[in-house]
């Protein structure tokens, strides 16, 4: 009898959580509908003011209290109250921006876009490449699609549009529709928007890259279901363990085109900076093992950008690891001497090669601080990052470890 009562109570609790979640999603969908109308009919400052009002309401709610708690755990010794408020309000300001761009009423040519570390081949209109990016502010991401910034034939990869008849499905469709319309308007229709679906999707991207001047934009930080197989499991940002696909690296290997990661971020109103990573050259077409290494290199670079500007990241970033604002790297909360940042390889589940005895000795002979933040203990690392060929050779020699057992879910906002 007692067991049945407990089972009934557990089912009731789960039902309550589902109902509450869908109620929150319905409220958010309503807010997006209101903000779309405001963006189309009100002056720009008023529409953004309304989005800021939504941010203030959410920050004062239990949702805001939870966000502040998570921020304090992940970003200690920082002004987490303002950071949490900005993070909560970011999707709503992005929605206003996307709506205005889609309607052709946002004057994006008045924006100031500065480059940081841009690769030289951006000036070569015949060079094809893959641009790996992440789920950062959609307003800042608009810079990628400006035809006067990337003067090439552009293809961008998006997740399939959900058809779920739920409040969450409605909310996602509202956001995705304005985002896609905004991309088409920014490129004046000259863009190939490819949904991740079937083998023809990969063939389509390969054809695009094999033509001169083709660019494919991929969000490489999207979570990948463990049940799908073919991915890796590794720490990422505040998560101790998360699954990722190898698609970006595999596309570079098959197309023989280089990868460069790029994260645009907001400096102030209508002022943006596009930050670029060192170039990652394509490996040999038959070197399938390179997919793991390259994927790790991309994710290492992106997770550092998350730590530097968490309020401009639009996904959940976890609370199982913390960001060190002094050392500028992610640190395991249980083992603070270990981090999976740029210089230290993240554990990879898909790797099957064993370490040699000499590799094992070299790894454990390093100082603990060097493991946590290798750029501090090894100044040559900064130079290696500027030379893509030497950096690749350096990274290829890194040993691969084993993954954590628990997979954290990446909650889409």
N, C-alpha and C positions, 0 to 999 in steps of 0.2 A: 504494500500500500504506500509506504514511504517512498519507494523508488518511483512509483507511478506519479506521485505528487511532485517529486523533483523533476521528472521528465516533463510533466505538464507545465511546471513553472518555467523551465528552460525554454520550452517552445513559445510560451507567452512572452518571455523577455525578448526572444529573437524577433517575434512578430512586432513588438513595440519598437524595437530598433529599426526594423524595415520601414514601418509606418512613419516614424520620425524622420528618417533619412529622406524618404520620398516627399514628405511635407516640406523639408528644407529645400529640396531640389525644385519643387513647385514654386516656392517663394523666390528662389533665385531666377527661375525662368521668367516669372512675372517681372522681376526687376530688369532683366535684359530687354523684355518687350517695351517697358516704359522708357528705358535709356535709348533704345533705337528711335522711338518717336521723338524724344528730346533732341537727339543728335541731328535729326532731319529737320526739325522745326525751330529750334532755339539757337541763339548765338553760341559760338564755340565756348566762350567762357561760362555761359549758363549751363550748357550740357555737361561740361567737365565738373562744374560746381555741384550738379546733381549727383554725378558719380562719386564725388568726394563725400557728399552727404550719405550715400549708401555705405561708403567705407566707414564713416563715423558710427553709423547704426550698428554695423557688424562688429566693430571694435568694442562697442559697449555691451555686446550680447555675450552669452556663454560661449559662442563660437570664438569671439575675440579673446576671452579668457583662456581658452584651450590653446589658441595660436600663440599667445604670449608665453604660456607655460612651456610649449614646445620650443619656442625661440630661445628662452632662457637656458634650456637644457642643451641645445645644440650650439648656441652662440653666446657663451658666458662672457661677462665683462663688456658687453656691448649694450647700446640703447635699444633694447628689444621691443619696448612698447611702440615706438614709432615704426620700427621695422615690421612688426607684426601687422600694424594697421595698414601700412603701404602694401604688404603682401596680400592682405585680404581684399583691398580695393583695386589691385592691379587688373584683374579680369574685367572689371566694370569700366575702367578708363580705357582699356584696350578695345572694348566693345564699342565705345563711343568713337574712338579713332577709326576702327575698321568700317563702321557705318558711314562716317563722313567721307572716307576715302572711296568706298564703293559708290557713294552718291555723287562723287566728283566735286564736293564742296570743301575738302581739305586741301589747302595750298601746300603740297609737299615740296614744291620747288623752293619754298621759303625756308625749308629746314636747313640746318647746318650739320653736315655729316663729316666728321674727322676720321682719318684712318690711323690705326696703330698696328705696326708690324705687317702691313699689307705685302703680299708676295709680288715680286717684280713681274710675274707673268700676267698680272691683271692688265698690263699695258699691251699685251699681245692678244689681239682679237681672235687669233686662230687657235690658241691653246685651250683645249678642253680639260676640265677638271671636276672633281667632286667637292662640294662645299658641305662639310659636316657641321651641324649646329645643334642647338638644344632648345628646350621649351622655355625660352625667356620671353620677356614682355613682347606681346604682339605689336605694340606700337613701335618699339625699337626694331623689331624684326622686319618692319615695313621697308627699312633701308635696303635690305638685301634685294628687294624686287624693284628698286628704282632703276629704270633703264639707263640712266646716266651714271649709275654707280657700277653695275655689272652689264657691260655692253656686249652681251652674248645671247645666244639662244638658250633660254632657261626652262628647265623642267624641275618641278618640285614634287616631293612625295608626301602624301597625307594619308592618314588612317581612313578606312572605309567609313562612310557616313552611316551612323547607326540608325536603324529603323525601329528600334524598341519603342513601344507605345507606353512609355512610362514618363513621369515628370523628369527624371534624369535624361532620358532619351530626347525629350523635347528641348531641355536646356542645352545639351550638347549640339543638337541640330541648329539651334539659334546661333550659337557661337561659331560653329563651323561654317554655316552659310555666309555669315557676314565676313569671316576671315577669307574664304575662297573668293567671294565677290570683290573684296578689297585687293587681293592679289591680282585678279584679272584687270581691275581698273588701274592699278599702279603700273602694270606692264602694258596697258592699252590693248589687252587681249593677246599679246604675243608671249604666251606661256603655256607649257604643257603640264597640267595638273594630273598626276598619276596616283591612283589609289592602290594601296598594297593589297593585291589580290591576284592569285594564280601565277603560273610560270611566265605567261605573256607579259606580265608586269616587268620582270627582269629583262627580258628580251627587248622590250620597248626602251628601257633606260640604256641598255648597251648600244642600241642603234643611235640613240641621241648622243652618247659620248664619243662614238667613233667618227662622227662628223666633226669637222673643224669648228671650234668655237662653241662647243656644247658644254653646258654646266648643269649638274644635277644637285639640288639642295635636299639634304636628308637630315632629319632630327635623329641623331644617333643615340640619344639618351632615352628613347622610348622603351618602356619595359616590354619584355618578351615572355610569354607564358612558358613555364618550364615544361608543360605537357607537349608543347609544339616540337621540342627538341632542336638540335642544331645551333644552340646558343651557348652563352657562358654565364656562370654565376660568380659574382665578385662583390666586394664592398663598393658602395657608391655614395658619395656625399654623406648624409647622416645615417644611411642604411648599412647594417653589417653585412647584408647579403641581398642581392637583387639580380634578376635575369635580364640579359640583353641579347639581341640578335647580332649576327656577324655580317649582316647585309652590306653595310657601308664598305667594310674591308674587302668582302668578296667581290663587290662591284668594281672596286679599284683593281683588283688582281685580274679579273676577267677582261676588263676594258683596257688595262694597261694605262690608266690615267691616274695622276697624282691626287692626293687628298689634302685639303687645307681646312682646318676648323675655323669657324668664325662665330663670334658672339657680339651682336650689337647691344648697346645699353644706353639708357637715357641719362644725360648729364643734367639737363634742365629742359624747360619747355621748348620744343622744336630744336633742341641741340642733342646730337647723338654721337657716339664713338663706336666704330666697328673695330673690334679687336681680333687680330688674326694670329693663328698658331704658326709654328714652323711647318714647312712643306713636308708631307709624308710621301715619298716616292712609291710608286707601285712595285710590288715584289714580282718575282717570276710568276708566270701564269700557272705553273704547276706547284708552286709553293703554298699549299693549302694551310700549312702550319702558321704562316704569316698572318692569317686572318685573326688569330687570337691576339698576337702581339700588337697589331695595328689597332684593333678594337680597344684594347687596353690603353694604348697611347692616346687615342681620341677621348676616351672617357676620363682618363686622368686629367687631361687639359680642361675638359668641360666642368668637372667637379670642382676644380680650383676656382673657376669663374663663378660657380654657385656660391662658394664660400665667401668670395669677395663682395658679391651683390645678391644676397639671398632674397631681398624684397622684390627683385626683378625676375625671379624664377617662378613660373606659374604652376609647377607641380609640387607635391609634398616632397620634402627632402629628408624625412626621417629624424629620429632622436637617439639612435643607438651609437652614434659617433659624434664627436664635437669638432668644431672648427677652431683652430688656434689662430687668433688674429695677430699674434706676435710672430710665430713661425710661418704663417701663411700656408698651413696645410691641415688636412683632416687627421684626427687622432682617435684611436680606439678608446672608448671610455673605460673599458676594463683593463686594457693594456696600453696605457698612454704612450709607451715608447714605440708603438707600431702604427704606421700609417700607410695607406695605399695611395700616395700622391705621385707626382710626376716621376720622381726618381726611383720609386720602389714599386715593383710589379704587384698588381692586384692578384689575389688567388683566382685561378681559372679552373672551372669544373671540367671543361672539355679537354684540357691538356692531359695527355697520357704518358709523356716522356718522363723518365725518372732522373733525379739529380745525380750527378757523379759525386764521389766523395770529396774531390777538390772543390767543386761548386758549393757543397754543403759547408765546408770549412770556411771558404771565403765569405759566404753569407753571414755566418754566425760570428765571424771575427770582426765585423763592422761595429763601430760604436753605436750605442742605442740612439743617440741623438741623430746620427747619420741615417738610421733607419726611419726615424720619425720625419726628418726634414733634410733630405740629402742635399738640397741646394745650398744649405748653410754650411755643412761640413765639407762639401766638395764643390769649390768655386768653379772647377772646370766644367761642371754640369751646365752652367749658364752659357758657356761658350759652345758646348756641344749642341745645345738647343738651337743655336743660331745656324749651325751647319747641318742641314737635313741628312746628308749622306753619313757623316760621322755619328749623328744622333741615332740614326737607324742601326748602325753597326753596334753602337753601345747598348741599345735597348735589346737587340736580338740576343745578346748574351745573358739576359736576365733569366734566372730560374723561375719556374712556375710552381705555385704551391697548390694547396687544396682549399676548397671553398668552405665557408661557414654552412651550417646545416639548415638554418632557418631562412626562408625566403620572405623578404618584406614586400608587402604590396605597395605599389606606387599609385596613390589615389589621384585620379585626374580631377583637376579643378575646372 
